[in-house]
Amino acid sequence: MLRALSPNWNSYGSQPITEAAIDALSNFCVVPAGDGGIQLEAHFGGKYFQLDISPEGKMKAMFLSDIQAIGSKDPASEGGSE
């Protein structure tokens, strides 16, 4: 679907989606959460991104610049937000 978008796909002069941007999607993984929600996560270049979507549709994001910190630091202090 993304590869099919042509120039000006949004009628505001947009560019087509690049292959590099599409390839970066391979870093993301979508998994079910035990509480009935969904988790989207990515590992790239020693960094970690996580987006939790609760069963009610609320979202919470976390980004860690050092993947080693996942097991040793509180995610809330690492830039998590609601």
C-alpha positions in Angstrom: 0.0 0.0 0.0 2.7 2.5 0.9 4.7 1.8 -2.2 1.6 2.5 -4.3 1.4 6.1 -3.1 2.4 8.5 -6.0 3.7 12.1 -5.7 1.0 14.5 -4.3 -0.9 11.6 -2.7 -2.3 14.0 -0.1 -3.0 16.8 -2.6 -0.6 19.1 -0.7 2.5 18.3 -2.8 3.7 15.3 -0.8 6.5 13.0 -2.0 6.1 9.3 -2.5 7.2 7.2 0.5 10.8 6.2 0.1 12.1 2.6 0.1 14.3 3.5 3.1 11.3 4.6 5.1 9.4 1.4 4.2 12.4 -0.8 5.0 12.7 0.8 8.4 9.3 -0.7 9.3 11.0 -4.1 9.5 12.3 -2.9 12.9 8.8 -2.9 14.3 7.0 -5.8 15.8 3.3 -5.8 16.9 2.4 -8.2 19.6 -0.7 -8.9 21.7 -0.6 -7.8 25.4 -1.8 -10.1 28.1 -4.4 -7.5 29.3 -6.2 -7.5 25.9 -4.2 -4.5 24.5 -1.5 -4.3 21.9 2.2 -3.6 22.1 4.3 -2.1 19.2 8.0 -2.3 19.7 11.2 -1.6 17.8 14.9 -2.2 18.4 17.3 -0.2 16.2 20.8 1.1 16.6 21.0 0.3 20.3 17.7 2.1 20.9 14.3 0.8 22.0 10.9 2.1 21.3 7.6 0.7 22.8 4.0 1.8 22.3 1.4 0.2 24.6 -2.2 0.4 23.6 -4.5 -0.5 26.5 -7.7 -2.5 26.0 -9.5 0.9 26.4 -7.5 2.4 23.6 -5.2 4.6 25.8 -1.6 4.8 24.6 1.7 5.0 26.5 5.0 5.4 24.8 8.6 4.7 26.0 11.9 5.4 24.3 15.2 4.3 25.6 18.5 5.5 24.1 20.4 2.6 25.6 18.9 -0.9 25.1 21.0 -2.2 28.1 18.9 0.1 30.3 15.7 -1.9 29.8 16.3 -4.3 32.7 17.9 -1.8 35.0 15.9 1.5 34.9 12.3 2.5 35.5 10.6 3.1 32.1 8.7 6.0 33.5 11.9 7.9 34.2 13.2 7.2 30.7 10.8 9.4 28.8 7.6 7.3 28.9 4.5 9.4 28.4 0.7 9.0 28.2 
